Amino acid sequence: MSRLRRQVSANTANVVETKNLNEIKGKTGNLYESISIVAKRANQINVSLKEELHNKLEEFASHTDNLEEIHENKEQIEISKAYERMPNSALLATQEFLEDKIYYRKNEDDLFS
């Protein structure tokens, strides 16, 4: 099990909860900047989970070009269901952000005066 999946299974709810916008804004001083950080982290999480899932499912892939009926593999179905039950990447990123687990920095060239 990957580090990310262990983290997910340990302490993240799979339901959307209302968040305090002042708490989110307070981390950076700007709500939109905070949301941008969360969105970028959510994308990173999504990409890594997608790669991990594809790597696991690749083990079951058949590379032959026949027209026979494809039989479903129970292990493949269980792996897919486990990933479907995982919380949304935006929920994970928001939780990481609120727990100060995301490293981010401001690029001074991008700031407008």
QUIJOGI-V745570 format. One record per pair of residues at least 12 apart in sequence whose ideal C-beta (glycine too) atoms are under 8 Angstrom apart, sorted by the first residue. I is the first residue (numbers start at 1). J is the second residue. Records with the same first field share a line. If there is no record, write none. Layout:
BEGIN
I=J + J
END
This chain:
BEGIN
2=48 + 52
4=45 + 48 + 49 + 52
5=49 + 52 + 86
7=92
8=86 + 87 + 92
9=86
11=95
12=87 + 91 + 92 + 95
13=87 + 91
14=85 + 86 + 87 + 91
16=88 + 91
19=94 + 98
23=98
24=38 + 94 + 97 + 98
27=97 + 98 + 100
28=104
34=97
37=97 + 102 + 104
38=90 + 93 + 94 + 97 + 102
39=90 + 93
41=93 + 96 + 97 + 102
42=89 + 90 + 92 + 93 + 94
43=89
44=93
45=89 + 92 + 93
46=89
49=83 + 86 + 89
53=79 + 80 + 83
56=79
57=76 + 79 + 80
60=73 + 75 + 76
END
